[in-house]
C-alpha cells in the first residue's frame, strides 16, 4: 500500500501560471511543468533567502523532502531556460 502524500503548506498562489520565451508561440514550445510546491520552495529559498531548515518548517515537511523538492524545481527551471522551453505552474 502506498503511503498517502502529506499536505504541505503553500504561502502564495502565483498570479501567472505560464512563462515562455518572448516571440515564440506557446504551441511550438516544449513545456516544463513546475508544481506549486516546487514554486513555493524556490520562493522561500531563493527569493526570501531562508535556510533550508526554516523553509522545511514553513512548508510542514522534513529537510530532506524540502531538498528533493528544491532540487527538482532548480532542474526544471534550469532546463527550461537553457532549452528555451515554457514553464507551466500546476496544482498537484
C-alpha positions as MATLAB code, in Angstrom:
seq = 'XXXXXXXXXXXXXXXXXXXXXXXXXXXXXXXXXXXXXXXXXXXXXXXXXXXXXXXXXXXXXXXXXXXXXXXXXXXXXXXXXXXXXXXXXXXX';
ca = [
       0.000    0.000    0.000;
       1.314    3.418   -0.958;
       1.792    5.932    1.802;
      -0.578    8.922    1.386;
       1.051   12.188    0.379;
       1.234   14.804    3.130;
      -0.266   18.228    2.564;
       2.440   20.849    2.504;
       1.848   24.475    3.368;
       1.966   26.839    0.421;
       2.262   30.528    1.337;
       1.287   32.006   -2.016;
      -0.573   31.339   -5.224;
       1.132   32.547   -8.386;
      -0.803   35.114  -10.386;
       0.774   33.861  -13.628;
       0.914   30.155  -14.412;
       2.796   30.241  -17.731;
       6.199   31.710  -18.543;
       7.664   31.427  -22.020;
      10.338   32.904  -24.245;
       9.232   36.100  -25.950;
       8.308   35.989  -29.614;
       7.737   32.233  -29.844;
       4.169   30.875  -29.912;
       3.365   28.608  -26.961;
       2.086   25.861  -29.269;
       5.580   25.437  -30.730;
       7.369   25.157  -27.359;
       8.069   22.236  -25.081;
       6.594   22.812  -21.620;
       8.252   22.105  -18.250;
       5.645   21.588  -15.525;
       6.536   23.046  -12.142;
       4.306   22.165   -9.192;
       3.079   24.807   -6.759;
       5.195   23.060   -4.089;
       8.299   23.497   -6.235;
       7.455   27.155   -6.866;
       6.993   27.670   -3.113;
      10.362   26.028   -2.422;
      12.027   28.385   -4.916;
      10.259   31.372   -3.368;
      11.285   30.520    0.187;
      14.887   29.570   -0.554;
      15.854   31.874   -3.408;
      13.568   34.903   -3.036;
      13.142   35.117    0.730;
      16.695   33.773    1.246;
      15.786   31.481    4.150;
      17.868   28.495    5.202;
      16.598   25.017    4.363;
      15.598   24.165    7.932;
      13.346   27.223    8.144;
      11.934   26.567    4.659;
      11.105   22.979    5.585;
       9.322   24.123    8.751;
       7.293   26.698    6.828;
       6.246   24.056    4.284;
       5.475   21.500    7.026;
       7.902   18.912    5.662;
      11.258   17.375    6.513;
      14.504   18.998    5.464;
      15.378   16.086    3.171;
      11.988   16.266    1.438;
      12.376   20.019    1.041;
      15.803   19.443   -0.545;
      14.311   16.974   -3.045;
      11.525   19.434   -3.950;
      14.025   22.288   -4.350;
      16.428   20.217   -6.456;
      13.603   19.164   -8.747;
      12.486   22.790   -9.139;
      16.011   24.015   -9.909;
      16.467   21.277  -12.514;
      13.164   22.088  -14.265;
      13.720   25.853  -14.318;
      17.316   25.438  -15.496;
      16.278   23.046  -18.261;
      13.562   25.456  -19.408;
      15.963   28.412  -19.505;
      18.734   26.531  -21.307;
      16.474   24.757  -23.819;
      14.090   27.680  -24.361;
      11.017   25.837  -23.028;
       7.903   27.292  -21.464;
       7.238   26.841  -17.737;
       3.749   25.950  -16.520;
       2.921   26.049  -12.808;
       0.423   23.330  -11.920;
      -1.543   22.421   -8.794;
      -0.777   18.915   -7.673;
];
